């Protein structure tokens, strides 16, 4: 079986993919940190989160197909590594997004009640 790509191509492709994933993760963190406390930006935050999860799952799937297909290590390891690191780093905070939005809404409601009581 022929290799899907060379070691040099793997370094280039997945170096860029890891960088893009890191930038998207940074954008997700910045958007979440700036918008969630205000209770705004749900479509943007959830969209970035969903995009990252889909790309990470696709990367892991590619790595698994390459591994099961008998490809050499430099073919299957980079996609597994990029996808796995992305999933492990964003899933915990992504699972907390709904709770953080509920907390922001609760704070908004409590502030409104406080203002009315004055």
Secondary structure, DSSP 8 states (H G I E B T S, - for coil): ---SS-HHHHHHHHHHHHHHHHHHHHHHHHHHHHHGGGT--HHHHHHHHHHHHHHHHHHHHHHHHHHHTT--HHHHHHHHHHHHHHHHHHHHHHHHHHHHHHHHHHHHHHHHHHHHH-
